[in-house]
Amino acid sequence: MTVYDTGWFKSSRSAASSDACVEVRLTGNGVFVRDSKDPDGGRIETTHRAWRAFLRTLA
């Protein structure tokens, strides 16, 4: 199994100066989501399968 970690990132559609975004981190273990205004606060963890299903509903 390949281990990877993208680090935290915002959508390419987010304004560079905006802090009203969510950030996402993709790892080999799952997908993490956090509030960009509070990076040390809580985060949501989900599976890759659930994340793909969520993104499909947005398309």
Buried (B, 14 or more C-beta within 10 A) or exposed (E): EEEEEEEBEBEEEBEEEEEEBBBBBBBEEBBBBBBBEEEEEEBEEBEEEEBEEEEEEEE
